[in-house]
Amino acid sequence: MTTAKKLFYGLSLCVGALLCGAPVQAADLPADYMAHLKTAKEAARFEWLGVLARNCIAPKVGPAVGNYNTDPGRDIWYAEPQKVFDNLYFLGTKFHTAWALTTSDGIIIIDTLYNYAVGPEIVEGLKKMSLDPSKVKYVLITHGHGDHDEGARYFQDTYGSHVMLGAGDWDLIAQATRPMPGGTPKKDLVAEDGRVLTLGDAAVKIVTTPGHTPGSYGLIFKVTDHGQPHTVAYASGTAFTAYDKAFFDTFVASQKKMAAAAAAAGATVLISNHSAFDDAWTKSRLAAWRPANQPNAFVVGADGVANFFAVMGECSLAAKSLLSSGPSS
């Protein structure tokens, strides 16, 4: 059985067992795979089922659900903006997230969606939240794929905002064979590991996490909830984009690195740029609509944040174990 067939077979067994209630027949699956899958399931609990499903149960190379690179119609993707912390706003679609971090000296936008969603979701979303788009000083593109970077040029041209990508992703978008919808941003700021971007009373730390793309990076920053401080870990590049040992070695190392940075900072909030991974579309509404004395759905605690990266790492190791299980006929 080829490596590709073995991977497909193993994943099909897992999916079939989940859907049909049948026990997984593990005879052709390596013990390491089953051990990593078990650990991932235990870490996911009921908080990170999206990550478990995407990266452990049915990982694949290619777009995730909801990655419509051409506009399928506003009724498919549009989501209302929400204020989720005192200084953090959800400006995403039902599938992808963009965020506005407000500071005493302007606004930082984190990721910018597909081009067709930039105006309705981010620009109009800011206005609906009584925020001024012209105050956007920085746009942080945490990895250079179209579902996150196609609004960058708009903010450069319209408001003079600075745009930051990882070095490898500036190269990635420059080498693209197709024109970027909305225009390719002009090369500006480079995300460097450990760099702290300050704006007014906000400080955002960069943690480079290559794997999903060469220049993927995560973020660490603070928010408040009714005045109560919390630290956010922002995870980017959360899906597999290759199936070989070199990819998984890099990807696993990045998950460990981001997990360590989150733990060192005391992060109790985990967000990402795909709602399939962090339930941001649902949690944003819960956070915005709750009574003032109720907890914020995004606050999962230090253990919850650690569990996210544990799922990511264990799913990666499970997939890698299938690649290294040896040839069979």
C-alpha positions as CSV (number, residue, x, y, z in Angstrom):
1,M,0.0,0.0,0.0
2,T,1.5,3.4,-0.9
3,T,2.0,6.1,1.6
4,A,-0.8,8.2,0.1
5,K,-3.2,5.3,0.1
6,K,-2.3,4.4,3.7
7,L,-2.9,8.0,4.8
8,F,-6.3,8.0,3.0
9,Y,-7.2,4.6,4.3
10,G,-6.4,5.5,7.9
11,L,-8.3,8.8,7.8
12,S,-11.3,7.1,6.2
13,L,-11.5,4.6,8.9
14,C,-11.5,7.3,11.5
15,V,-14.1,9.4,9.7
16,G,-16.3,6.3,9.2
17,A,-16.1,5.4,12.8
18,L,-17.2,8.9,13.8
19,L,-20.1,9.0,11.4
20,C,-21.3,5.5,11.7
21,G,-20.5,4.7,15.3
22,A,-18.3,1.7,14.3
23,P,-15.1,0.9,16.1
24,V,-11.9,2.0,14.2
25,Q,-10.1,-1.0,12.7
26,A,-6.6,-0.1,13.7
27,A,-4.7,-3.1,12.2
28,D,-3.2,-1.1,9.4
29,L,-2.5,2.0,11.5
30,P,0.7,2.4,13.4
31,A,0.5,2.5,17.2
32,D,2.0,5.9,17.3
33,Y,-0.9,7.2,15.2
34,M,-3.5,5.8,17.6
35,A,-1.6,7.2,20.6
36,H,-1.3,10.7,19.1
37,L,-5.0,10.7,18.1
38,K,-6.0,9.6,21.6
39,T,-4.0,12.4,23.2
40,A,-5.4,14.9,20.8
41,K,-8.9,13.9,21.5
42,E,-8.3,14.2,25.3
43,A,-6.8,17.7,24.8
44,A,-9.6,18.9,22.5
45,R,-12.4,18.1,25.0
46,F,-15.4,20.1,23.8
47,E,-13.5,23.3,23.2
48,W,-11.4,22.5,20.2
49,L,-13.4,20.0,18.2
50,G,-12.9,22.1,15.0
51,V,-9.1,21.7,15.2
52,L,-9.5,18.0,16.0
53,A,-11.7,17.4,13.0
54,R,-9.7,19.5,10.5
55,N,-6.2,18.3,11.5
56,C,-6.7,14.9,13.0
57,I,-9.8,13.3,11.6
58,A,-9.9,14.7,8.0
59,P,-6.7,16.7,7.2
60,K,-6.1,17.6,3.6
61,V,-4.0,19.8,1.4
62,G,-6.2,22.5,0.0
63,P,-8.7,25.1,1.0
64,A,-10.7,24.7,4.2
65,V,-14.5,24.8,4.2
66,G,-15.7,28.4,3.5
67,N,-12.6,29.4,1.4
68,Y,-14.6,31.0,-1.4
69,N,-11.9,32.9,-3.4
70,T,-14.7,34.3,-5.5
71,D,-17.8,35.9,-4.0
72,P,-20.5,33.3,-3.5
73,G,-23.0,36.0,-2.3
74,R,-23.3,38.0,0.8
75,D,-25.9,35.7,2.3
76,I,-23.3,32.9,2.4
77,W,-20.5,34.7,4.3
78,Y,-21.6,38.0,5.8
79,A,-21.5,38.4,9.6
80,E,-22.3,41.4,11.8
81,P,-19.3,43.0,13.6
82,Q,-19.2,42.5,17.3
83,K,-17.4,44.1,20.2
84,V,-15.9,41.1,22.1
85,F,-13.5,42.9,24.5
86,D,-13.2,46.5,25.6
87,N,-10.5,47.0,23.0
88,L,-11.0,44.1,20.5
89,Y,-13.6,43.9,17.7
90,F,-14.6,40.9,15.5
91,L,-14.8,42.0,11.9
92,G,-14.9,38.6,10.2
93,T,-17.1,36.6,8.0
94,K,-18.8,33.4,9.1
95,F,-15.6,31.6,8.0
96,H,-12.6,33.9,8.4
97,T,-11.7,36.4,11.0
98,A,-10.4,39.9,10.9
99,W,-9.9,41.9,14.2
100,A,-9.6,45.5,15.2
101,L,-7.4,46.2,18.3
102,T,-8.1,49.7,19.4
103,T,-5.4,51.7,21.2
104,S,-5.0,55.2,22.5
105,D,-3.3,56.3,19.3
106,G,-5.2,54.4,16.5
107,I,-6.3,51.0,15.4
108,I,-4.4,47.8,14.5
109,I,-6.2,45.5,12.0
110,I,-5.3,41.8,12.2
111,D,-5.8,40.0,8.9
112,T,-8.1,41.4,6.1
113,L,-10.2,38.6,4.6
114,Y,-10.9,38.1,0.9
115,N,-11.1,41.3,-1.2
116,Y,-14.9,41.1,-1.6
117,A,-15.4,41.1,2.1
118,V,-13.1,44.0,3.0
119,G,-15.6,46.8,2.5
120,P,-18.7,45.2,4.0
121,E,-17.0,43.5,6.9
122,I,-14.0,45.6,7.9
123,V,-14.6,49.1,6.7
124,E,-18.3,49.2,7.3
125,G,-17.8,47.1,10.4
126,L,-15.5,49.6,11.9
127,K,-18.1,52.3,11.2
128,K,-20.9,50.3,12.7
129,M,-18.8,50.0,15.8
130,S,-18.3,53.8,15.8
131,L,-14.7,53.4,14.9
132,D,-13.0,55.5,12.2
133,P,-11.2,53.5,9.4
134,S,-8.9,56.4,8.8
135,K,-7.4,55.6,12.3
136,V,-6.0,52.3,11.1
137,K,-2.3,52.7,11.5
138,Y,-1.1,49.1,11.1
139,V,-2.4,46.0,9.2
140,L,-0.9,42.7,10.4
141,I,-1.2,39.9,7.8
142,T,-0.4,36.8,9.8
143,H,0.1,34.7,6.7
144,G,0.1,35.4,3.1
145,H,-3.0,33.6,1.7
146,G,-5.8,35.3,-0.1
147,D,-8.4,34.7,2.6
148,H,-6.3,36.9,4.9
149,D,-4.3,39.3,2.8
150,E,-6.5,40.7,0.0
151,G,-7.5,43.8,1.9
152,A,-4.0,44.9,2.7
153,R,-3.5,47.1,-0.4
154,Y,-6.8,48.8,0.2
155,F,-5.6,50.1,3.6
156,Q,-2.3,51.1,2.3
157,D,-3.8,53.1,-0.6
158,T,-6.8,54.5,1.2
159,Y,-5.6,55.3,4.7
160,G,-1.8,55.1,4.5
161,S,-1.7,52.1,6.9
162,H,1.5,50.2,7.4
163,V,1.3,46.5,6.4
164,M,3.3,43.7,8.0
165,L,4.0,40.3,6.6
166,G,6.7,37.7,7.4
167,A,9.7,37.8,5.1
168,G,8.8,34.6,3.4
169,D,5.3,35.7,2.7
170,W,6.3,39.0,1.2
171,D,8.2,36.7,-1.2
172,L,5.2,34.4,-1.6
173,I,2.8,37.1,-2.7
174,A,5.4,38.7,-4.9
175,Q,5.9,35.4,-6.8
176,A,2.2,34.8,-7.2
177,T,1.3,33.9,-10.8
178,R,-2.1,35.5,-10.7
179,P,-2.9,39.1,-9.8
180,M,-4.1,39.6,-6.2
181,P,-7.7,40.8,-6.1
182,G,-7.6,44.3,-4.7
183,G,-3.9,44.6,-5.6
184,T,-0.7,43.3,-4.1
185,P,0.4,45.4,-1.1
186,K,3.7,47.3,-1.5
187,K,6.4,45.7,0.6
188,D,6.5,47.4,4.0
189,L,7.1,46.0,7.4
190,V,8.7,42.6,8.0
191,A,7.5,40.5,10.9
192,E,10.6,39.5,13.0
193,D,10.6,37.0,15.8
194,G,10.3,38.7,19.2
195,R,9.6,42.1,17.7
196,V,7.1,44.1,19.8
197,L,4.9,46.5,17.8
198,T,3.7,49.4,19.9
199,L,0.9,51.8,19.2
200,G,-0.3,54.1,21.9
201,D,-1.1,51.9,25.0
202,A,-0.9,48.6,23.1
203,A,2.0,46.3,22.6
204,V,1.8,43.3,20.2
205,K,4.5,40.7,20.2
206,I,5.4,38.8,17.1
207,V,6.1,35.0,17.3
208,T,7.2,33.6,13.9
209,T,5.6,30.2,13.3
210,P,6.6,28.9,9.8
211,G,5.0,25.9,8.4
212,H,1.6,26.7,6.8
213,T,3.5,29.3,4.9
214,P,7.1,30.4,5.2
215,G,6.3,33.6,6.9
216,S,3.4,32.7,9.2
217,Y,3.4,34.3,12.6
218,G,1.4,34.4,15.8
219,L,0.7,37.3,18.1
220,I,0.6,37.9,21.9
221,F,-1.2,41.0,23.1
222,K,-3.4,42.2,26.0
223,V,-7.1,43.0,26.0
224,T,-9.5,44.0,28.8
225,D,-13.0,42.7,29.5
226,H,-15.1,45.2,31.5
227,G,-11.7,46.4,32.8
228,Q,-10.4,43.0,33.6
229,P,-7.1,42.3,31.8
230,H,-6.5,39.2,29.7
231,T,-3.7,38.1,27.4
232,V,-4.5,36.8,23.9
233,A,-2.6,34.2,21.9
234,Y,-3.4,34.6,18.2
235,A,-2.6,31.5,16.2
236,S,-2.1,31.7,12.5
237,G,-1.4,29.1,9.8
238,T,-3.4,26.3,11.5
239,A,-3.8,23.7,8.7
240,F,-1.5,21.3,6.9
241,T,-0.3,22.5,3.5
242,A,2.1,19.6,2.8
243,Y,2.6,15.9,3.7
244,D,6.2,15.2,4.2
245,K,8.6,14.9,7.2
246,A,10.2,18.3,6.7
247,F,6.8,20.0,6.8
248,F,5.7,18.3,10.0
249,D,9.0,18.8,11.7
250,T,8.7,22.6,11.0
251,F,5.0,22.7,11.8
252,V,5.3,20.8,15.2
253,A,8.2,23.0,16.2
254,S,6.2,26.1,15.5
255,Q,3.3,24.8,17.6
256,K,5.6,24.1,20.5
257,K,7.1,27.6,20.1
258,M,3.8,29.4,20.1
259,A,2.5,27.3,23.0
260,A,5.6,28.3,25.0
261,A,5.2,31.9,24.2
262,A,1.5,31.8,25.2
263,A,2.3,30.1,28.4
264,A,5.1,32.5,29.3
265,A,2.7,35.4,28.7
266,G,0.0,33.9,30.8
267,A,-2.5,33.8,27.8
268,T,-6.1,32.9,28.7
269,V,-7.6,33.7,25.3
270,L,-7.0,31.9,22.1
271,I,-8.1,33.3,18.7
272,S,-7.2,32.5,15.1
273,N,-8.2,33.6,11.6
274,H,-10.6,30.7,10.8
275,S,-13.8,30.3,12.7
276,A,-13.6,26.5,12.1
277,F,-10.6,26.5,14.5
278,D,-11.6,28.9,17.3
279,D,-15.5,29.3,16.8
280,A,-15.0,33.0,16.6
281,W,-18.2,33.7,14.7
282,T,-20.3,32.0,17.4
283,K,-18.1,33.2,20.4
284,S,-18.1,36.8,19.1
285,R,-21.9,37.0,19.4
286,L,-21.9,35.3,22.8
287,A,-19.3,37.7,24.0
288,A,-21.1,40.7,22.7
289,W,-24.6,39.8,23.7
290,R,-24.0,38.4,27.2
291,P,-25.1,40.1,30.4
292,A,-22.4,42.1,32.0
293,N,-22.0,39.6,34.8
294,Q,-21.4,36.6,32.6
295,P,-18.0,35.3,31.5
296,N,-16.6,36.0,28.1
297,A,-16.7,32.9,25.8
298,F,-13.3,33.7,24.4
299,V,-11.7,33.4,27.9
300,V,-10.7,29.7,28.0
301,G,-8.0,29.9,30.6
302,A,-4.3,29.0,30.4
303,D,-5.2,25.2,30.2
304,G,-7.6,25.9,27.4
305,V,-4.9,27.8,25.4
306,A,-2.4,25.0,26.1
307,N,-4.9,22.4,25.0
308,F,-5.3,24.1,21.6
309,F,-1.6,23.8,20.8
310,A,-1.6,20.3,22.2
311,V,-4.3,19.3,19.7
312,M,-2.4,21.0,16.9
313,G,0.9,19.2,17.8
314,E,-0.6,15.8,18.4
315,C,-2.6,15.9,15.1
316,S,0.6,16.8,13.3
317,L,2.5,13.9,14.9
318,A,-0.3,11.5,14.1
319,A,-0.2,12.5,10.4
320,K,3.6,12.3,10.4
321,S,3.4,8.8,11.9
322,L,1.4,7.6,8.9
323,L,4.2,8.9,6.6
324,S,6.9,7.1,8.5
325,S,5.1,3.8,9.1
326,G,7.1,2.0,6.4
327,P,6.2,0.6,3.0
328,S,3.8,-2.2,2.5
329,S,2.2,-3.8,-0.5
